[in-house]
Amino acid sequence: MESQPINSFGCWVNKIVQNNIIFKIPSYQRTYAWDKKNIEILIDDLQNNKEYFLGLFLIEIKKNSTGYEYSLIDGQQRFTTLYMLFDVLNKLYPNELFITFTDNKKEQKIPLTSFVKYKEIFRLSLQKGQNYDFFKEILQTPLNEKISNPIEHFSQKKLKEAYIRLYELLKEKDKTQILSILNTISNSEILLHSTNNNGTAMQIFELLNDRGKQLTQLEALKSFIMHQSYLLSQKDGVVQNEFQESIQTCFASIYQH
């Protein structure tokens, strides 16, 4: 497991852009659940605090046929919200805004649009089967236009409401306020953990959430089962993968209903 010290969000964005990283939310992870109040608190915090801690982001890295796949195991609610915030700003101020970071004591700038998209691909995709296409449509739809697809799941309702609330709040800010919010995000401290083992990732997830906000009963059950399957199959990688894939498939199906 690779453990990285606290760093700024802007430095992480630079790494993401420089290494052509694209994130996904695994289908077995809890769907989006932030409400309007969460959005309002975030924007208020970003506007009124020069120093901010965005929390932990736990990432599972897997090699695939085209390179590496990056899955957000913890921190996906915050990351998804920030990503939507960036997309709204990128539409309000196309090609005008930047994320900043410090390199060798010099401030560097990354175009916001470079983080939102890698070439023509959005850098974040949500769970396939429920939110994947819906989230993509939100990002592709111009501001002030309605999303054509009907809402079929509770998490889709939450995504749409969050995106609209972000737009409502951000469009009322002048550019000086917008730059201040971006500067706070860029300089915000984060904690990164990455691993190439799903069992390890779920163990970390369980331990961290056991000390923080209480998990839902379903989240706690999923974490416990995945951790136990990892412990029981450590000596057999094939069996371990079969266990993990089976559990992930089951919980992906649960989250779609």
C-alpha positions as CSV (number, residue, x, y, z in Angstrom):
1,M,0.0,0.0,0.0
2,E,1.2,3.5,-0.8
3,S,0.6,6.1,1.8
4,Q,1.1,9.7,0.8
5,P,1.4,12.7,3.3
6,I,-1.1,15.5,3.4
7,N,-0.8,17.7,0.3
8,S,-2.8,20.3,-1.4
9,F,-5.7,19.6,-3.7
10,G,-4.1,21.7,-6.4
11,C,-0.9,19.4,-6.3
12,W,-3.2,16.4,-6.6
13,V,-5.0,18.0,-9.6
14,N,-1.6,18.5,-11.2
15,K,-0.7,14.9,-10.8
16,I,-4.1,13.8,-12.2
17,V,-3.7,16.0,-15.3
18,Q,0.0,15.2,-15.9
19,N,-0.7,11.4,-15.6
20,N,-3.9,11.4,-17.6
21,I,-5.8,9.9,-14.7
22,I,-9.5,9.1,-15.0
23,F,-11.6,8.1,-12.0
24,K,-14.6,5.9,-11.6
25,I,-16.9,5.1,-8.7
26,P,-17.2,1.3,-8.4
27,S,-20.7,-0.1,-8.8
28,Y,-20.6,-1.7,-5.4
29,Q,-20.1,1.7,-3.7
30,R,-22.9,3.7,-2.1
31,T,-24.6,6.1,-4.6
32,Y,-24.6,9.9,-4.3
33,A,-26.4,11.1,-1.2
34,W,-25.5,14.8,-0.6
35,D,-28.5,17.1,-0.2
36,K,-28.9,20.8,-0.8
37,K,-27.8,21.7,2.8
38,N,-24.5,19.8,2.3
39,I,-23.9,21.9,-0.9
40,E,-24.7,25.2,0.9
41,I,-22.4,24.4,3.8
42,L,-19.6,23.5,1.4
43,I,-19.8,26.7,-0.6
44,D,-20.1,28.7,2.6
45,D,-17.0,27.0,4.1
46,L,-15.0,27.5,0.9
47,Q,-15.9,31.2,0.7
48,N,-15.3,32.0,4.4
49,N,-12.1,30.0,5.1
50,K,-8.7,30.6,3.7
51,E,-7.4,27.3,5.1
52,Y,-9.5,24.2,4.6
53,F,-9.1,20.4,4.9
54,L,-10.9,18.4,2.3
55,G,-10.4,15.1,4.0
56,L,-9.2,11.6,3.0
57,F,-9.4,10.2,-0.5
58,L,-8.8,6.4,-0.7
59,I,-8.0,5.1,-4.1
60,E,-7.7,1.6,-5.5
61,I,-5.4,1.3,-8.5
62,K,-5.7,-1.7,-10.8
63,K,-3.8,-2.5,-14.0
64,N,-5.9,-3.2,-17.0
65,S,-5.4,-3.7,-20.8
66,T,-5.0,0.0,-21.5
67,G,-3.0,1.1,-18.4
68,Y,-4.4,1.7,-15.0
69,E,-7.9,2.0,-13.5
70,Y,-8.4,4.4,-10.6
71,S,-11.4,3.7,-8.3
72,L,-12.5,6.0,-5.5
73,I,-13.2,3.9,-2.5
74,D,-13.6,6.7,0.1
75,G,-14.2,10.4,-0.5
76,Q,-16.3,9.8,-3.5
77,Q,-19.2,12.0,-2.2
78,R,-16.8,15.0,-1.8
79,F,-15.0,14.3,-5.0
80,T,-18.2,14.0,-7.0
81,T,-19.5,17.3,-5.5
82,L,-16.2,19.1,-6.3
83,Y,-16.2,17.7,-9.8
84,M,-19.7,19.1,-10.4
85,L,-18.6,22.4,-8.9
86,F,-15.7,22.6,-11.4
87,D,-18.0,21.6,-14.3
88,V,-20.4,24.4,-13.4
89,L,-17.6,27.0,-13.1
90,N,-16.1,25.8,-16.4
91,K,-19.5,26.4,-18.1
92,L,-20.0,29.8,-16.4
93,Y,-16.4,31.0,-17.2
94,P,-15.2,28.9,-20.2
95,N,-11.4,28.9,-20.5
96,E,-11.0,31.6,-17.9
97,L,-10.4,29.7,-14.6
98,F,-7.4,27.9,-13.2
99,I,-6.5,25.5,-10.3
100,T,-3.2,26.6,-8.8
101,F,-0.4,24.7,-7.0
102,T,3.1,25.5,-5.8
103,D,6.1,23.8,-7.4
104,N,9.6,24.8,-6.3
105,K,8.1,27.8,-4.4
106,K,6.6,29.0,-7.7
107,E,2.8,29.2,-8.3
108,Q,1.7,27.1,-11.2
109,K,-1.7,27.1,-13.0
110,I,-3.7,24.4,-14.5
111,P,-6.7,25.3,-16.7
112,L,-9.9,24.2,-15.0
113,T,-11.1,22.6,-18.3
114,S,-8.0,20.3,-18.2
115,F,-9.2,18.8,-15.0
116,V,-12.9,18.5,-16.0
117,K,-11.9,16.6,-19.2
118,Y,-9.1,14.5,-20.5
119,K,-9.3,15.1,-24.2
120,E,-13.1,14.7,-24.7
121,I,-13.5,12.3,-21.8
122,F,-14.9,13.4,-18.4
123,R,-12.5,12.5,-15.7
124,L,-15.1,11.1,-13.4
125,S,-17.7,8.4,-14.1
126,L,-20.2,7.1,-11.7
127,Q,-21.7,3.6,-11.1
128,K,-22.6,1.8,-14.2
129,G,-26.2,0.6,-14.4
130,Q,-27.8,3.4,-12.4
131,N,-25.9,6.7,-12.5
132,Y,-23.3,6.3,-15.2
133,D,-25.4,7.7,-18.1
134,F,-27.5,10.1,-16.0
135,F,-24.3,11.8,-14.6
136,K,-22.8,12.0,-18.0
137,E,-25.9,13.7,-19.3
138,I,-25.8,16.2,-16.5
139,L,-22.3,17.2,-17.4
140,Q,-23.1,17.3,-21.1
141,T,-26.3,19.5,-20.7
142,P,-25.7,23.2,-21.1
143,L,-26.7,25.4,-18.1
144,N,-30.3,26.5,-18.0
145,E,-31.3,23.5,-20.2
146,K,-33.4,20.7,-18.7
147,I,-32.0,17.1,-18.5
148,S,-34.1,15.0,-20.8
149,N,-33.8,11.6,-19.1
150,P,-36.4,11.1,-16.4
151,I,-35.3,10.4,-12.8
152,E,-35.6,6.7,-12.0
153,H,-33.5,6.5,-8.8
154,F,-33.2,8.4,-5.6
155,S,-29.5,9.1,-6.2
156,Q,-30.3,10.6,-9.6
157,K,-32.6,13.0,-7.8
158,K,-29.8,13.9,-5.4
159,L,-27.3,14.4,-8.3
160,K,-29.6,16.7,-10.2
161,E,-30.6,18.7,-7.1
162,A,-26.9,19.1,-6.1
163,Y,-25.9,20.3,-9.6
164,I,-28.7,22.8,-9.8
165,R,-28.0,24.1,-6.3
166,L,-24.3,24.5,-7.2
167,Y,-25.3,26.5,-10.3
168,E,-27.7,28.7,-8.3
169,L,-25.2,29.5,-5.7
170,L,-22.2,30.0,-8.0
171,K,-23.9,32.2,-10.6
172,E,-24.7,34.7,-7.9
173,K,-21.0,35.2,-7.1
174,D,-18.9,37.8,-8.8
175,K,-15.6,36.7,-10.4
176,T,-13.6,37.8,-7.4
177,Q,-15.6,35.5,-5.1
178,I,-15.3,32.7,-7.6
179,L,-11.5,33.1,-7.7
180,S,-11.4,33.1,-3.9
181,I,-13.4,29.8,-3.8
182,L,-11.1,28.2,-6.3
183,N,-8.0,29.4,-4.4
184,T,-9.3,27.9,-1.2
185,I,-10.0,24.6,-3.0
186,S,-6.5,24.6,-4.6
187,N,-4.8,25.2,-1.3
188,S,-7.0,22.8,0.7
189,E,-5.1,20.1,2.5
190,I,-5.9,16.5,1.6
191,L,-4.8,13.0,2.7
192,L,-4.3,10.4,0.0
193,H,-4.1,6.7,0.4
194,S,-3.7,4.3,-2.5
195,T,-3.6,0.6,-2.7
196,N,-3.8,-2.1,-5.4
197,N,-5.7,-4.5,-3.2
198,N,-9.4,-4.2,-2.8
199,G,-9.4,-6.1,0.5
200,T,-6.9,-3.7,2.0
201,A,-8.9,-0.8,0.7
202,M,-12.0,-2.0,2.3
203,Q,-10.2,-2.7,5.6
204,I,-8.9,0.9,5.6
205,F,-12.4,2.1,4.7
206,E,-13.9,0.2,7.6
207,L,-11.4,1.4,10.1
208,L,-11.6,5.0,9.1
209,N,-15.4,5.1,9.1
210,D,-15.6,3.3,12.4
211,R,-13.9,6.4,13.9
212,G,-15.9,9.0,12.0
213,K,-19.4,9.3,10.7
214,Q,-21.4,6.1,11.3
215,L,-21.9,3.9,8.3
216,T,-25.3,2.9,7.3
217,Q,-26.1,-0.7,8.2
218,L,-25.8,-1.7,4.6
219,E,-22.4,0.0,4.3
220,A,-21.2,-1.7,7.5
221,L,-22.4,-5.1,6.3
222,K,-20.6,-4.7,2.9
223,S,-17.4,-3.6,4.5
224,F,-17.5,-6.5,7.0
225,I,-18.2,-9.1,4.4
226,M,-15.4,-7.8,2.0
227,H,-12.9,-7.6,4.9
228,Q,-13.7,-11.2,6.1
229,S,-13.5,-12.6,2.5
230,Y,-10.1,-10.9,2.2
231,L,-8.9,-12.5,5.5
232,L,-10.2,-15.9,4.6
233,S,-8.6,-16.0,1.1
234,Q,-5.3,-14.2,1.6
235,K,-3.3,-17.2,0.5
236,D,-5.2,-17.8,-2.7
237,G,-5.3,-14.8,-5.1
238,V,-7.7,-16.5,-7.5
239,V,-10.2,-17.4,-4.8
240,Q,-9.8,-13.9,-3.3
241,N,-10.7,-12.2,-6.6
242,E,-13.7,-14.5,-7.1
243,F,-14.9,-13.7,-3.6
244,Q,-14.5,-10.0,-4.1
245,E,-16.1,-9.9,-7.5
246,S,-19.1,-11.9,-6.3
247,I,-19.6,-9.5,-3.3
248,Q,-19.2,-6.5,-5.5
249,T,-21.8,-7.8,-8.0
250,C,-24.3,-8.5,-5.2
251,F,-24.0,-5.0,-3.7
252,A,-24.0,-3.4,-7.1
253,S,-27.4,-5.0,-7.7
254,I,-28.6,-3.9,-4.3
255,Y,-27.7,-0.3,-4.9
256,Q,-29.6,-0.3,-8.2
257,H,-32.9,-1.0,-6.3
